[in-house]
Amino acid sequence: RCRTGSTSGGFGPASEGEDGGGGGGGGGRESSGCSRFEGIDTQIISVFLRLTLLLSQVSGQTLVSELHQRLMDHQVTCHRTCFSLHFGPIRIDGRTELGSVPGMKDGGALMNYSVRDARLHLRHVGDLFRSLDAADAYDGVNGRSLSYLTFYTSGHEGKESVSKRGSCVDHRPPDHVLPGCKDRPLTPLQPVRDDRKWIQCLRVLNMSSWNPPPGNRKMHGDLLYLSVLTLEDKELNITSSTRGFYLNQSTAFVFNPKPAVPRILCHSLVDLLSQITPGSSSSAVHLDCDGPKSSVSGSRDWNEELQGSRELPRNSLQERLLRDQTVFKTSSDFVAVATRGAVAVIDGSVMPLNPSDPPHMQMFIWKNLFFSLGFDVSEHYQSLGGDAAAHAAALCDLRGVEAYTRVDTPGLHTLGTALVDYKGIRVIAQILVPGILEKNQDQVVYGSNDCGATVSTHPRFLELLDKTSKSLRVQRHLVLDQNNVSVELCSAVETKGIVGNDGRCYILDLLRTFPPDLNFQFSASGETMRVKEEEEEEVPEECRRFGFPWRHRHSLASLRAELLEAFVQVERRSSAAVEKRTRTRTKTEEEETEQRRVVSEACRAVGSVRDSDFDLRFNPDVFVFTGVRFPSDAETRTQRKLLWDAAASLLTNQIPALRISISEVLSRSVKHIFRVFLQDVEPAAFSAAVSHFLNCLLSSSTCVLLDSCSDELHARRRYRRRRSQGSRPGLSTECLWARLTPTDLWTRIRTEAEDYYHYTIHSKSMDDVVEKYGVQRISMLREISMKTGIQVRLRDYVFDSRHRPVFVEDDIVNMFPVVKHLRHTCTDASRLMQRAQVVVQQGERSHTHTHVHLQEVLLLRHILSSFSDVAACLRLLGRLSYILEDHVDALSLQERAVMCSERVHGVDHPQTIEDYTYLALYYFSGGQHSTSLQLLYRARYLTLLVSGEDHPQVALLDSMLGLVLHGLMDHELSLKFLHSALCLTSKYHGVTSLRHAHSHHLLATVYEAKGDFRSALKHENEAFQIYKVQVGENHTSTKESSEYLKDLTQQAVLLQKSISHLYSNTDGACIPPPQIFTPSFPTILQQLNLTCGVVLIPLR
């Protein structure tokens, strides 16, 4: 127990009597059976004193729970769990602000343990010890992740000597990184250092067999008994008492709970182990306080926590920071518990509320969260598409919750929602609304609970939803209720408004927040989609030209918010053009009246809700064919036309700008099939089923057989004649999943791509796709694993074998839940980030530093929210420092950005690859050229795994690799990469692009350094012709290329004369040989900056 000081956060020492008391007053009497200890854990007070600087940032608005969490996150006190904040004899509640407690005085004391506190402390200490081991990080569990940056950057301090250029140093990468290599090994994905030694604190820490304590020992405060095996192979028995932890005299065979020598009592188990074991003492300083926390244990009132955090004041910056931090912390805890609960539900560890119902209709409550499955329960979605609609409705509802949460209207509340896809089943986790499970009253006061048959409205909900309608572009409209009375709504009719028992207004079922995509409509019968005759004339010509509308498997296809905004911008530009023409002609008052009339007609023509202002909003109910009726046909036709215009704009303005990726269509189709495939698999056969599915998909073998299960248990049979040779009782072909063949799977994939995406795959097998489109099997394995949660063993897979399958059961390591949830960000930090990016583009470097540094402070010190935002901030700061030629600061910031990307996005994520690329540039600018080369090799290897060699990112990496190798005088290897870059730039940017000209110029410089002037002239002439056509003869690039051509021609003539003079055997004046210039590092760096699109701003 520690009492807070003043609101400034200072802590002062307490009296020794207060610190050493406890245990019911029996802590110091030997007659009670517990000898007096030689030392009490008084060093905790000095620990708190050392945190004065940390706690000086605490303000009066800081919550007590926030201060508690800061102490648990700090490196000094991260191993302490059993403490609370008190004022006098009264314990301060965790939701209390420090400034609201008057008259605080300095003081601190520790808190007595209970059995629950002792177990929580033990689990927390176990998590801290486990954080020192990389096993969880390699497995990707318990919140641990990997980073390999130090593998390539350690041991390369300082600038490298220039004398190493052209020496016998081998700069050649592994063969799988070279251009043209088709091998894609997986083992280099996780490089291993031979000199890396993982820190270990203990060998064993578990509960002793002497638990539970007998009654007489409970009277002395004993709670638990622990058994410890130290690194020195010394067995220790520890007592967890109400006052702390101490050694006892018990052994494996003798129970003696009395204190042992040394008689030390510590409030923390880590402190006790540090004093009695040398190994633990040296390892305790390395405890990772950023590891997984155990703060989400126990039952919590999630709704009150989440809604209460959103209701916190937000007037000042400090209040908004505190509110954002509290919302993010509560939301993160909710997602963590929801994920664990969903896994427990699918694994059968949670008792359903309705156990007598079929499994797909069962509902669950776990840790005060409500769980349901993504199936059509009670045929609620039958008219919308059945199970397909139920599966899609959960995601649509989540997007609606995210949209209303982003608007953040005070007084309007949404439910915390998370979607978890695990083992082929979608689980919806939601927070319980107070009183929603009560059946004695009808709580729906707004919207419809029966697909539009009965509709209600409420003035309070109308007022709140009207505040969100402009941001979400939802039109306020009228519908008819069961009595043919007009009811006004400001949302979709399915949206339900409920007033909870806590008096708050909640909105549920937000699946139709965004308007429908009319290009895809559901038809319960028939293979083709046919529009009614009266509606056929509404379909725009742009849609009919492409054969739209197409039949879809459900009626919940909707337009994304980004597409709506793009359509609005197109319509706004057309309206602005009309207004501009009228404004230029306006001279008199009469013409001003005419202008207003023209603008009003233009606004009505595009469907604006106001005549004087351009404001497009959409009615989400106009194309709902089940139960929704409207009082006005004219207004409905206008709203229908606006939606059709949006659907046509999607086809004419947005789709042409996109490229269809065959690999993406394949992976998504496989995900849909795999989800249904897993639903028929028994729990004991998941590894066999998943490996069989991957073999049918990715193996080149025409005969995919089931792998024999090494740990399959055979039941003992009475009659041997029933045994058949080669039979496998557990995994026979009687299982539905075992009947799958490669031909059947590929037929399903083609059908799924045609039905869902309307994309025809003409290939007959995966081999044909690989040969025709260049799709990599290893990249396809990565995409499918990420989309479905499969974790495979790290080894080099041979996909081209015709005689044996690629995967065996042991290759399937685990299956992870794929979670979709709300992403909370700090509004002030996001705003500053956007302003900083604008300032960077405008070149105002002084203001940029101010804004971006403030952004870093907000994200790193106050909010601690999304680490992807932290990485983006560090990335921008690093690039800005590099532009300002502060290379040391740029290198430090970019290293932190790379580590964030590796741990948050993944070691093979495209953002990680990009961060590696810029880090290599910064290392080269700092003179560490070999390190830069290794980072570029790493980035190229990761790119090859993700997308293959046929990708624009590879062109950038190959150009950079060619330049770095050129600077290191390895010309042959440099030419390999530059020729590869030349081929890729011609394919993706065109043979007349400036990038292609730059690739020719780079090749010319390398050929010149090599002495091959003919090739250098050829490539530089190509660059000159492109520059002359694209930018003109007077451009700087064209002039520089022309001068370089003249210099190359002169050097080629000198070389030819020298060669002729040597072979002529004539006496005469000696002809000087051509001067072959060695590239300088500033020149190479300048070309690297040009390749990466970086323009430096000198400080002077």
Salt bridges, closest charged atoms under 4 A:
GLU18 OE2 - ARG3 NH1 2.22
ASP41 OD2 - ARG80 NH1 3.44
GLU66 OE2 - ARG70 NH2 2.79
ASP73 OD1 - LYS293 NZ 3.75
ASP127 OD1 - ARG130 NH2 2.37
ASP136 OD2 - ARG130 NE 3.13
ASP175 OD1 - ARG172 NH2 3.83
ASP195 OD1 - ARG193 NE 3.23
ASP222 OD2 - ARG217 NE 2.76
ASP233 OD1 - ARG203 NE 2.90
ASP271 OD1 - HIS79 NE2 3.82
ASP271 OD2 - ARG80 NH2 2.34
ASP288 OD2 - ARG144 NH2 2.87
GLU304 OE1 - ARG504 NH1 3.30
GLU305 OE1 - ARG300 NH2 2.67
GLU311 OE2 - HIS413 NE2 3.43
GLU311 OE2 - ARG504 NE 2.72
ASP333 OD2 - ARG300 NH1 3.17
ASP333 OD2 - LYS329 NZ 2.77
ASP347 OD1 - LYS423 NZ 3.35
ASP408 OD2 - ARG314 NH1 3.00
ASP408 OD2 - ARG323 NH2 2.99
ASP421 OD1 - ARG426 NE 2.83
ASP421 OD2 - LYS820 NZ 3.21
ASP466 OD1 - ARG476 NH1 3.32
GLU488 OE2 - ARG476 NE 2.68
GLU494 OE2 - ARG512 NE 2.94
ASP502 OD2 - ARG504 NH1 2.67
ASP509 OD2 - LYS496 NZ 2.47
GLU535 OE2 - ARG640 NH2 3.42
GLU538 OE1 - ARG640 NE 3.06
GLU541 OE1 - ARG544 NH2 3.24
GLU565 OE2 - ARG473 NE 2.93
GLU579 OE2 - ARG583 NH2 2.77
GLU594 OE2 - ARG597 NH2 2.31
GLU601 OE2 - ARG597 NH1 2.42
ASP611 OD2 - ARG604 NH1 3.62
ASP613 OD2 - ARG610 NH2 2.88
ASP615 OD1 - ARG473 NH1 3.98
ASP615 OD2 - ARG610 NH1 3.38
ASP615 OD2 - ARG617 NH2 2.82
ASP621 OD2 - HIS477 NE2 2.89
ASP645 OD2 - LYS641 NZ 3.04
GLU664 OE2 - ARG668 NE 2.80
GLU664 OE2 - LYS787 NZ 3.52
GLU752 OE2 - ARG553 NH1 3.05
GLU752 OE2 - HIS672 ND1 2.85
ASP767 OD1 - ARG777 NH2 1.92
ASP767 OD2 - ARG802 NH1 3.46
GLU783 OE2 - ARG782 NH1 3.16
GLU783 OE1 - LYS787 NZ 2.92
ASP800 OD1 - ARG777 NH1 3.84
GLU809 OE2 - ARG728 NH2 2.88
ASP811 OD1 - ARG793 NH2 2.87
ASP811 OD2 - ARG795 NH2 2.78
ASP828 OD2 - ARG320 NE 2.87
ASP828 OD1 - ARG831 NH1 3.31
GLU844 OE1 - HIS847 ND1 3.85
GLU856 OE1 - HIS853 ND1 3.79
GLU856 OE2 - ARG896 NH2 3.24
ASP869 OD1 - ARG823 NH2 2.61
ASP908 OD2 - ARG782 NE 2.84
ASP915 OD1 - ARG875 NE 2.62
GLU949 OE2 - ARG940 NH2 2.81
ASP950 OD2 - LYS987 NZ 2.40
ASP958 OD1 - ARG940 NE 2.55
GLU972 OE2 - LYS1010 NZ 2.50
GLU1020 OE1 - HIS1001 ND1 2.85
